[in-house]
């Protein structure tokens, strides 16, 4: 696939952005699942509850950026054909 320089730059920028968000989400997945498995009942104080909330929110935001970024990238650079 060949793009003009401007399109290639946009292609790479979008690809790098959604892959970075995916990597950030993957890095948070195990810690978030571990924290969530204990629930708030396993927390010793409100600071731990706040930590869980912040980590879960960050994880969800990373997933959202990755999904939306990938969808936008595919919409912009890949055309789905219709088979008749």
Secondary structure, 3 states (H helix, E strand, C coil): CCCCHHHHHHHHHHHHHHHHHHHHHHHHHHHHHHHHHHCHHHCCCHHHHHHHHHHHHHHHHHHHHHHHHHHHHHHHHCCCCCCC
